């Protein structure tokens, strides 16, 4: 499906202007495909749902002569997530939703972008130069697609704030260890390396270190206590924010391989 | 072909051999980087393919080795961790590989450069003559 055919115009809501992302509301994904507007309503994605998604990711690599063949499958668990949470849709013809298991009839042409849009969370393009630096905390800003502005147009929340206490050496060790616990199938030289899923360590680090968030709400009220943040924050946002704590660090921990 | 699953962190023998291979590859890293840069600038894909070293171990070994190297360096500067058994054994395997490397490629007494062979008569970097 070409990007010209599936258009996802966005409206932007800036956290700095007081916008708040409603964590407890139904997830809505909408886009235009070949002049037709499709809207998908999904139930809130809970921690167990994200756990199934992350556990379903396949990441492997193997030597192929002098080359390295790498496999990363995010589509299969992404589509499974969509099918498990989809409640209703607008825009299709016919009454296919009256039959059980109708969610699996959504074509991959649509279920793939639905899963992408559920996971559209990235480090913010917002500058932080207008805020003074706080040496006691680490601030991560995220931009995320969440909800519908109008049919065919997603809403982009810009500048979602996650403020952390500083990382300890033990936190770094947990993350690096989790990322390095590989398995090899088929022999140590030419076998296939299977990489571990490391989201659990990131979620644990997030919960250990999160101090304050801005721009998120539940029942219309901002998340204020650390307990509420740990309980209510979307797990995918936790993972993306915690990942950023290690960005720019030596991700190939021990990358100085030279003696 | 064996289909057994190897938990890399528990394969001390494999880690030791992979570490030795890593140390040998790092010894020639500078020269390799220059050769790659030259071949890239000339657009010589055949030369690029020729000079690229073949990986001797599955990529998973490098991941855990890098973690062990980081852990070792942190402990060298005084950070204390309660080690898991696989980490302790892994660090031991890295040390054994390092000792083997230093035996096979002794450092020049003048400039510290590891030599290509322990039978070298003079340093490849500074020219210092060895007895």
Interface residues (C-beta under 8 A of the other chain):
Chain A: X61 X62 X63 X65 X66 X68 X169 X170 X173 X176 X177 X179 X180 X181 X182 X183 X184 X185 X186 X187 X188 X189 X190 X191 X192 X193 X194 X195 X250 X252 X253 X254 X255 X256 X257 X258 X259
Chain B: X1 X2 X3 X4 X5 X6 X7 X8 X9 X11 X14 X18 X22 X23 X26 X27 X29 X49 X52 X53 X54 X55 X56 X57 X58 X59 X60 X61 X63 X64 X65 X66 X67 X68 X69 X70 X71 X72 X73 X74 X79 X81 X87 X98 X101 X114
